Amino acid sequence: MRKIYLHVLMLFLGVLGAHGQIKIKTNPSDTSNYQSRKLKIDEINLVSAYYHQTGNNSAVTGGIGTEKLSDFANTIDLQLSKYNKAGNKNTFLFELGVDHYTSASSDKIDPSTISSASMADTRIYPSLNWTHSNEKTGNAFGFTGSFSTEYDYQSLGAGFNLTRLSKDKNTQFDFKLQAFLDTWKVILPIELRSAASLGNGHESRSEGSSPRNSFSASFALSQVINQKLQAQLIIEPAYQKGLLATKYQRNYFTDGSLRAENLPDQRYKLPIAARLNYFATDQVIVRTYYRYFMDNWGIRAHTAEIEVPVKLTSFISLSPFYRYNKQTGTKYFAPYGQHDPSSQYFTSDYDLSTLNSDFYGAGIRLAPPHGVFGWQHLNMLELRYGHYSRSTGLVSNIITLNLKVK
């Protein structure tokens, strides 16, 4: 259930990220070429998001039952920088995120418990990135380390990023490598647990732990075509190995039997995307995005998005957006009670089914020259709302507040 939230939240935060991509950072107007070598705070970002979803295709109960879920997520990132003797910039980005969620369907793993640990959980995820950049050439490279923990899932991450700019600064190449080494507890539905007990009269909730490792790369080529048009091509191959099934999700078969979800232990993904930003006037930008996704489980998906930020005044802008997604589901999916007993792999998770979805909303951004509400250091405030609906019946709403302090 939680991955539904993460999917929508990441899409939503992706919109925030995309917003920042067209903003060109201006260099300090220091004509003496002097750069302080002291470590200084560039900016602090605070992001709070509240998400709520409803639906009736819970994978925990075999594709039927409530999908009700609420999540309150908060992140703070602190960006610091320091110049070395050669005049190159070292940037340090520390981020700390804390999510707390409640999930009605997760409590169906063991309905006999009054309040299981999986009904409500908290995820904590700190990360640190160091980037070394030459501001004259625009070239940069960096490394990232991250950690995430919640009741049944721990993740260690590492990453490398590289940026190369052409001499005329009109062409940019970005390369990223990421690896996540995850471990999660194997928790089965109450009916499928072994007879082993903890010796105190209580049945063990976990069948041990299992690894899930993910590796991905990202190749992005950006081109300034002219003063009004910018384009970007992105290719992001990914590979996963380990326990990719969610074992507490039930699957019911045509003969009336019940088993825990089972999926192949390897998955290859290949998303290919393109962005096109058109600066129509000084007040209006048209941002478009298209993405094609394929994997070796048989999923194919098309995603198209448009966002049109409009500058109402010199420091207030409004950004309506719309995204449409159409997906062909995996061959392993079947609804409640329709799986073939001879199948090797099977799931009733509607995230992996054939579907289409709409996601739309708007954001308002305030960045007055003397600070938001007259506070000089509160550089920017952005409030965004998004509504998501899916052909399977899942409906969700998310509201996000982003504050920037400089």
N, C-alpha and C positions, 0 to 999 in steps of 0.2 A: 504494500500500500504506500509505503513511504516514497518509493521511486517515482510514483505519479506526481507527488508533490515536488520532488527534486527536478523532474523533467520540466514542469511548468515554471518553477522558480528560476531555474537556470535560463530558460528562454526569456523570462522577464528581465533578469539581471543582464542577459545578453543584450537586450534593448538598451539598457543603461550604458553598457560598455560601448555599443555601437554609437551611442550619442556622443561619447567622448572621442571617437575616432576621427571625426571631422574637425575637431577643435585643434587648431594649430597652436602649439605652445610658442609664445614669444620669448626670445632670449632677453636677459636683463640688459637694459640699455646702458651698459657700462663701457664707455669709450676708452677707458684706461687699460682694458684687458685684464684687470685684476679680479681674481676670484678668491673668495675667502676659503681657506683650507680647514676651517672649523666645521664640525658636524652640525648641521642645522636642520630644523624641521621644515619641510616643504609644505606639507598639507596633512590634514587628518580627515578621513571620511567615516561617517557613521551612517549605517544603513539598517533600517528596521523594516521587516515585512510581516504582514499577517495574511495567512492563506487558509481558505476553508473550502472543502469539497464535499459533494454528495453524489451518490450513485447506487446502483443495485446489482453490480457484477463483481463482487469481491472474490479475488483469487483464493483467499484463505479458506473460503467455504465452497470452493469448486466452481466459481463463476456465477453464484447467486448470493444475495445478501448485501447488507449495507457496506458502502465504501466511505462512510462518513469519516472525515479526518480534518483536524485543525493543526496548524503549525505557526509558531511565533519565532521568527529568526532575527538574529541581531549580529551584525559584524562591525568591527572597527578596524580600520587600517591606518597605519602610521608610516608616512614616507619621509625618510631623512636622506640627506645628500652631503657629500664632501668632495672637494677637488684635491687631486694629488699634485705633486710638484710639476708634473708635465702638463697640467691643465685639464686632464681628463676627469670625468665626473663618476663618482661611485654613488649609486643610489641603493638604499636599503628600504625594502617594503615589508613591514611586519603586519600580518593580518590575524585577527582572532575572531572566530565565529562561534556562536552558541545558539543552537536550535532546540526548542522544546515542542513536542507534538503529542497529540492524543489520537488514537486510531481505534474506532469501534470494532472494525473487523479483526484487528490483530488480537483482540481479547478472545476471539473465537478459536484461537489455537488450542486453548484449554478453557472451555466455558465454565468448568467447575470452580475455577479460581475466582475469588471475589474481585481481585484487582491484580492481574498479572503484570510482570515487569514490562511486557511488550505493549501493554495498552497505552502507557505514557512513557516517553523516553526523552533523554536529552543527549544531543550530539555536540561535542566540543571539537573544534578543528583550527588549530593554529598553523601558520605557515610563514616562511621567511624567504624573500627573494633578494639577491644581490645582483645588480647590473652595472657593468663598467662600460661607459660610453665616451666617444670622442665627439664633442658637439660641433666641431668644425666639419667633420666628414659625415656625421650622423650614424656611423657604424657603432654597434654595441653587441655585447654578449653578457650572459648571466646564468646563474644557477638558482634553483628553488628547492627547498625542503619542506615537507608538510606532514602533518599527523592528524588523524581523526579517530575519535573513539565514541562508541555508544554501547548499549547493553550487550548486543550480540555481534558487534562488528568493530574491528580495528583496522586502520589503514596507515601504511607508511608510504610517502610519495617523494619522488625526486624528479627534477626537470632541468633542462638546458634550453636556453633561448639565444638566438643569433639574429642580428639585424644588419643588413647591408644596404647602403643607399648609393645611387648613381651620383656622378659628379655634379649633374645639374639638379639633383634632388627631386627629379620627377618620377623616378622608378625606385621602388623599395621592395626588398626581398626579406621575408621573415621565416625563420625556421625554428621549430620547437620539438623537443623530445620529452616524453613524460613516461614515468613508470610508477605504478601503484601496486604495492605488495600487501594484499589484504588477508585477513583471517576472520572467519565468522563461525559462531557456534551453530552446529547443526541441530535445529529444534524441529521436532516432528509434531504433527497434530496429535492430540491426546490419544486417539484411537489406535495410532500406529506406533506408539512407543513400546520399547522392549520391556520385558518383565523385570529387568534389573532395578533394584531399588537402592536408595542411599543408605539403607541400613537403619533408618530412623522412622520407617513406616511411610516415607514419602518417596514417590517415584522421581527418578532423575528427569529433568526437563531437557537436558542437552545430550546429544549422541556424540559428543566430542567436537573438535574443531576441524575446519577444512580451509585450504588456501584458495584464493581467487586473485590471480595476478593479471594486471592490465598494462599494455604497452601501446603507446600511440605516438604518431608524428604529425606535424602540421607544416605544410608548405604554403606560403601566401605571397603572391606577387601583386603589388599595387602599382598603378600607373596613373599619373596626372595626364589626362588626354588634352585638355585645354583648361582655360580659366573657369569654366562652368562644369566640367565633367571629370569625375574620378572613377576608376574601375579597379576591382580586386578579384582575383581568382584564388580559391582556397581548396586544397586537397588534404584530407586528414585520415589516412589509413590507421586502423587500430586492430589489436589482437588481444584476445582474452583467453586464459587457460585456468582450469580449476573447477570448483563447484559453481556452476553458472545457474543452476536451478535453485529456486527458493523452496527448501524442503518442508516448510510448514504450510505450503499451499496444497490444498487437496485437489484430487482429480477423480471423478466418478465415471465408471465405464458402463457400456451397454448391458453387461451381465450383472450389474448391481454392485460390482466390487469397488474398492476404494484404494488408491495409492497416493503417495507423496509425489509432487511434481518431479519429473526427470527430463533433463535436457542435455545435449552434447556438452562435453567438457572443453570444447574449443569453439571460438567464434571469431570470424574475421569481419571487419566492418570497413566500408569505404564510402564516406561522405565526400561529395564534390559540390562546392558552393561558389557563387559569384555575387558580388555587390556592385551596384552602380549608383553613385551619388550625383545628383544634378542640382547645381546652385542656380535656381531659376531667377531669383532676384536677391537683393541684399536682405530681404525679409523672409524668403521662402526657400526651403531646401526639400528636394524629393529624394528620399532614400529607398532603394529597392534591393531586394535580396531573394535569391533562389538557391535551393539546396536539393540535391538528389542523394538518396541514401540506399545502399544495398548491403546485404550480409549473406553469409553462407547458410543461414537458417531459412532463407527464402523471403525475407522481408524486403520490400521495395517501397520507397516513400518519396513524395514530392512535397516540398514546402516553399511557399511564396509569401513574401511580406512586403508591405509598403508602409512607410512612415513619412509624414509631412510636417516637420517642425516649422512653425510660423512665428516670427518675431513680432509681438504685438507692440512692444516699446523697446527702447535700447537695452532694457534689463529684464523683460518678461517675455517668455516664449511658451507657446502651446504646441504639444506634439501628439496628435492623434495617430494611431497605428492600427493595422489589421494584418493578421497572419492566417493563411489557410494551409491545411496539411491533409494529404490523402495518402493512405498507407495500405499496401497489400500485406496481409498477415503471414506469419510463419506457417509452414506445413504441419507443425506439431500442435497447432491450436485446435481445440474443439470445445463447444459449450458444455454446460453441466450435463452429465450423464450420456454423452455422445462419443466418448473415446472408444476405440477398438481395443479389446483386451489383448490382442497380439502386438500392439504398438510398443516399440522400444522407448521412444521419446514422446512426451505428452505434457501439455499445459492448458489450463483454462484461464490464464492471465490475459485479460482483455487489452492490456498494453501491447500484446504481441498479435492481436487479431487484425482483421481487415476493418478499417475505420476511416472516417474523415473528421476533421475538427476545425473550429473557428476560434480565434483568439483576438480580441479587440479591446481597445481602451484609449486612454490619453494620459499625458503628463503635463504638468505645469512647472516651469522652472523660473526661479527668481535669482538674479545675480546683480543687485544694485551696486553702484560704485562705492557707496559708503557703508556697505554691509547690510545683511538682512535684518530687519527690525532695528536698524541703526547701530547694530553691533559690527564694528569694522572687521573683526576676525571671522565672522560668519559669512564666508564668501559666497555660498550658494545654497539654495534650498530647492529640492525637487520632490514633487509628490506625484506618484503614478498609480493608476488603477487599471486593472485588466480583468476581463471576463472571458472564461474559457468554456466551450461546450463541445461535446463529442457525440458522434452518431450512436455510440453505445449507451448514452444516457448520462455519462459523467458530466457534472457541471461544477465549476469552481470559480472563486473570486479571489483576487489578490490585491492588496494595497501596500505600497512601498514608499517610505520616506528616506530621502538621502540628504544628509547635511555635510557640507564641506567647510572645514575651518582652515584658514591660512594665516 
